Amino acid sequence: MESIKKRYERDLVLGVYSPGSNLAEFLVRLKNVPGALASVSKTLSDLNINILSGHHFASPREEEGLWVFFVDLTGRESSVEEIASIIRESEVVVDVKFSQELVDGIILDRFLFPLIVLEERSIILTIESFAEISRRLYKAFGSAALVLLYEMGLSAGLGKIESIEKKYRVDGLTALRIALAERIPKGWGIPNIDELSEENLQAVVTVEELFECLPTRNLERNPTSHFFRGYLTGLFSEAFDRQFQTKETECISKGDQYCRFIIKPL
């Protein structure tokens, strides 16, 4: 597999902020056939409408797909109702819905709920929100907060391997690799298994841009990952059906290039 030297920011595009603009959102149900997106896109282009951003999705198992996008109608004579009516004329379009600005210059998605990530219902929790939760735990419970965060991560890691094994019908090691690979599109960080001994199962995992430690990058003297340390312990324990312990030896919080974890069986 070719090494990925550059990654690009993923923006979920849940809304648009553009003061003074006339913004709208469209949800278009399309037949899941080649050229469907191109057909609607050409219709909008012919109307001289600028598509700002959005996303589309269509399962290979479904006959229909969705395209949700935001547009800038500033200076355009056509109303959103007229535009929707024109889009509906396409033979690849099943239905069209639209919404307009919440307040001047701000529009937020109103159509897509719940949030599904890799076929799992999910929520979005910002890194700063997680950091505030951690700070509150430290303030309320002192050093005991480390244990709470670790146990939360441990439970999540145990459950993740179990769900992956059930979903994909794979063995523990494969489930472990999938679980770590999922951390990238889910925004946790960029993990890599640097070492994994087949004999004693001792492993070294490094993580770039680990979300838990980003708020304190270069500000601490000691490693600060406790939730993810517990998460790794849970992953390995469930994957190999034995108890493990995890130690963070390098951390971006104390100025290291990445967070480095050593995982050993007990």
N, C-alpha and C positions, 0 to 999 in steps of 0.2 A: 504494500500500500504506500502511495506517495506521501511523503511528509508534508504537512500543512505548515507553510512558513508564515502565512498571513491570514488572519481571521477578520471577519467583518461584523460590525455591530448589528445585532438583530433588534429592530424596532417593531413592536407589536402593533403600532399605529392604532391606538384606541381613540384617538381624537386629533383635532387640528386646532392650533391657535394662530390666528392671523387677523389682528385688529384692522377693521375697515373693509374686510373682504366679505363677500356674500357666499357663505359656505353651505354645502348640502352633502348628505350621505345617501347613497343608493345601495340597496340589496337586490341583486338580480339572481333569480333561480334560472339555471341554464341546463339544457340537455348536456349530458356528459359525452360530447362528441368532439372530434377535432375541428378546430376553427370557430368554436363557440365564442371564446374570448375575443378573437380577432374581429368577429362580426359586430359585437357590441362596441368594441373599441373604435372601430371604423365609424359607427353611427355617431359616437360622441365627437370624434375628430371632425366629421362632416359638419357638426353643429358648432365647431370651434370651441369646444368645452375642454378645459384643462383638467385632467385626472391628477390629483395631488398624490394620493397614496391609498393603499388598501391591501387586501389579500384575497386569494381565491383558494378553494379546496374542493376536491372531488375524490371520493373513494372509488377505487377500481371496481368495487362491489356494488356501487350504486348507479342508477340511471341518470341522476341529476347531480349538479354541483352548485356551489354558491360563489358569487363574486360580490364582495362588499368593498366599496371604495368611496373616498371623499373627493368632491370636485369644487372648483372655484368658479362661481357663476357671476363674478363681478363684471358689470358692463354688458352682460348677456341679456337679450330681450326675452328669451324663452323662459317660462316659469318651470319650476320643478315638476309640476303636473304635466305640462306639455312634453317635457323631456322624457318622463316616465312613459307617457303614451306612445311616443315615437319608438322607444326601446322595445316596448311590448310588441311592436309590429314584426320584429325579427322572428323567423321560424324556429330559431334555437332557444328563444326565451320562453320560459314557463310562466314567470311572474316577476313583477317589479314592485319594490316598496321604497319609500324615501322618508327622510327626516331632515329637519333644518336646524339652524343654530339654537343652542341652549340660551346663550346671550350673545350680544354682538361680538363677532370675531372668535367665538369659541363653539366648537361642535364636538360632541362626544358620541361614540357608538351607542346606539340604542337597541340594536337588533340581536347581537350575539351574546347569548347566555344559555347555559353556564359555560365556563371556560374549560375546554378539554385539551390536555397536553398528553400526547402519546397514549390516547384512549383512556386517560384517567382524569376525572374531574379535579380541577385545581383552583388555587387562588394565587393572586400576586401579592407578595409581601416584599417591600423594598428592603434593600440592604440596611438603610438607615433605620427602618422600623425594627428589623431584627436586632440591630445594635442597641436601640432604645430599650427593647425588651430585656436584653442581656444586662444593660446598665441597671435597670430597675430590679432585676433579680439580685445583682451584686449589692445594691443599696439595701434591699430588704433582708437578704439572707447571708451576706458576707461571703466567705469562702465556700459555704455550702452551695452557692449558686453554680460553682464549677461542677459539682456532682449532679445537680439538677439538669444542667445543659448536657452533660455527658450521657445521663440516663435517657434523656429525650432523644438524642442522636442514636443511642444503642437500640432503642425500641424501633425507631424508624428504619434503621439498617436491617434488623431482623425481619421486619415485615416486607421490606423491599425485595429481598432475595426470595422469600416465599411467594410473593405475587408474580415475580418474573418467571420462576420455575413453573408455576401453574399456567401462566399466560402463554409462554413460548415452548413449554415442555422440553426444557434443557437441563443439563446437569449443573451442579453448584458452581464450578469454575466458570462456565459460560455465563451463568446468571450474574456472577460477580463482575465479569468484564462488561456485560450489558449495563449493569447498574452504574458502574463508573463512567461508561460512555454517555449515559443519559445526563450526567451532571453538566456536560457542556451545553447542549441545547436548552437545559433548564436553568442555566445561568449561575450554577454554583461555583464553577471554576473549571480549570482544564487539568484533569487528573491523568496520571500516567503510572502504570505499574513498571517501575524500573527493574525490580528484581522479584522473583517468586520461585523459591526452592521447591521442587517436586518432592524432595526427601523429607524435609522438616516443616514445610509450608511457611517458613519465614519470608516476609515480603517487605519491600520498600516501595512506598507510593509517594510520588511528588504531585503537588497541585499548584498550578499557577493561578494567580488572581482569586484565591479562595475567599468567597463572600464573607465568611465569618471574621476574617482577619483584616479585610480591607479598611474598615473604619479606623483601625489603630496602626496602619502601616507606618513603620519606622518610629513608632512612639513608645514601644515597650522594650523591656530588657529580657523578658521571657516569652516563650510561645503562648499564644492566646486561643488556640483552637481547642474547644472542649466538646461542642456539639458534633463537629465533623469527626473528631477523634473517636467519639462514641459511635458515630455512624459507620466508620470503617470497621470498628470492632464488631458491630452487629452484622455487617456484610460478610466478613470472614467467618464469624462464628456459625452463621446459618448456612453459608456456602459449603463449609467443610465439616459441619456437624461436630464441632468441638469448641472449647473456650479459647479465646484469644485476648491479648492485651496490646494496646497501641500507645506508642510514645511519639510525640512530635519533637523532632530534634532541630529542625530549622523552621523559621517562620517569617513571613513578610512583616509581621508586627515588630520584629526586632532587627529589621533591615536586611534580611536574607532575600535572595532572588525569588524563592518559592517556599511553600510549606512542605516539609519532608516528614513522612511518618514511617516508623518501623513497626511492623506488625508481627507478633510472635505468638505461637500457641502456648498455653499454660501447661 
